[in-house]
């Protein structure tokens, strides 16, 4: 009984603690993937900072939203799988996340298009959360 009373505060504090920074960034990535599958542009864009920039096509936040809306109209189903996710804390308020992404799109059960990308992202702590500030991608395979 005494051991339980000693451990109880530790267990309660651990339950209330915010997720590790890496976990929180991974949660944002997972939510963005789910938003694509649900055709929910607003939810996909939620983690993007107001000053977001994508080097690949020189996109700002507005340009990224327009591209996303175009792709969602062109493909009834969009699916993404991430591989080799690596999240590194660069500073206390900065992080990078790099990964491989396989994107497929189409209107039926079998994808009509698919591509494999190498992606690098930059994240900034905003208060107790993280926001996506940069992204770049390179097509590895597919069309």
C-alpha positions in Angstrom: 0.0 0.0 0.0 2.8 2.4 0.9 4.5 1.8 -2.5 1.2 2.6 -4.3 0.8 5.9 -2.4 4.4 6.8 -3.3 3.9 6.1 -7.0 0.4 7.6 -7.3 1.6 11.3 -7.7 4.2 10.2 -10.3 1.5 8.3 -12.3 -0.9 11.2 -12.1 1.8 13.7 -13.2 2.7 11.4 -16.1 -0.9 11.2 -17.2 -1.2 15.0 -17.2 2.1 15.7 -18.9 2.0 16.9 -22.5 3.3 14.5 -25.1 6.9 14.7 -26.0 7.7 17.1 -28.8 8.4 14.4 -31.3 5.1 12.7 -30.5 3.2 15.9 -30.9 4.7 16.5 -34.4 3.9 12.9 -35.3 0.3 13.5 -34.2 0.1 16.5 -36.5 1.4 14.4 -39.4 -1.1 11.6 -38.6 -3.9 14.2 -38.4 -2.9 15.6 -41.8 -3.0 12.2 -43.4 -6.4 11.5 -41.9 -7.6 14.9 -43.2 -6.5 14.0 -46.7 -8.4 10.7 -46.6 -11.5 12.5 -45.3 -11.2 15.3 -48.0 -11.0 17.8 -45.1 -8.8 20.7 -46.4 -9.4 22.8 -43.2 -8.1 20.0 -40.9 -5.1 19.4 -43.2 -4.2 23.1 -43.2 -4.6 23.5 -39.4 -1.0 22.9 -38.4 0.4 25.2 -41.1 1.8 28.5 -39.8 0.6 31.8 -41.2 4.1 32.3 -42.6 4.4 28.8 -44.0 6.5 28.4 -47.1 7.1 25.4 -49.4 10.4 25.7 -51.3 9.5 23.1 -53.9 7.0 25.3 -55.8 7.6 28.5 -54.0 4.2 28.2 -52.2 3.0 30.2 -49.3 0.1 29.1 -47.0 -2.5 30.4 -49.5 -0.8 28.7 -52.4 -0.6 25.4 -50.5 -4.4 25.6 -49.8 -5.1 26.3 -53.5 -3.0 23.3 -54.5 -4.6 21.1 -51.9 -8.1 22.1 -53.0 -7.2 21.4 -56.7 -5.9 17.9 -55.8 -9.0 17.1 -53.7 -11.3 18.1 -56.6 -9.2 16.0 -59.1 -9.1 12.9 -56.9 -12.1 11.5 -55.0 -9.7 9.4 -52.9 -6.3 10.5 -51.7 -4.2 8.2 -49.5 -0.8 8.7 -48.0 1.6 6.4 -46.3 4.7 7.7 -44.5 7.9 5.7 -44.1 11.2 6.3 -42.4 9.9 9.2 -40.3 12.8 11.0 -38.5 12.0 13.9 -36.2 14.9 15.9 -34.8 14.8 18.8 -32.3 17.1 21.4 -33.6 16.6 24.0 -30.8 14.1 24.2 -28.0 11.5 25.8 -30.3 12.6 24.3 -33.7 12.4 20.8 -35.1 12.6 19.0 -38.5 10.7 16.0 -39.7 11.8 14.1 -42.7 10.2 11.1 -44.3 9.3 9.1 -47.4 5.7 9.5 -48.6 3.7 7.3 -51.0 0.7 9.2 -52.3 -2.1 7.6 -54.3 -5.2 9.1 -55.8 -8.2 8.1 -57.8 -11.9 7.6 -57.8 -12.3 3.9 -57.1 -10.8 1.3 -54.8 -7.8 0.9 -57.0 -5.6 4.1 -57.3 -5.3 5.6 -60.7 -2.1 7.5 -59.8 0.7 7.0 -57.4 4.0 8.7 -56.5 6.8 8.3 -54.0 8.3 11.4 -52.5 11.2 12.4 -50.2 9.9 15.1 -47.9 11.6 17.5 -45.4 9.6 19.8 -43.1 10.4 22.4 -40.5 8.4 23.0 -37.4 8.3 25.8 -34.8 7.0 25.7 -31.3 4.1 28.1 -30.8 3.1 28.2 -27.2 2.7 24.6 -26.1 2.1 23.2 -29.6 4.0 22.9 -32.9 3.2 24.5 -36.3 4.6 23.6 -39.7 6.6 26.4 -41.1 8.5 24.9 -44.1 8.2 22.0 -46.5 10.1 20.7 -49.5 9.6 17.5 -51.5 11.2 15.6 -54.3 9.5 13.0 -56.4 11.5 9.7 -56.2 9.2 7.6 -58.3 5.8 7.7 -60.0 4.0 10.2 -62.1 
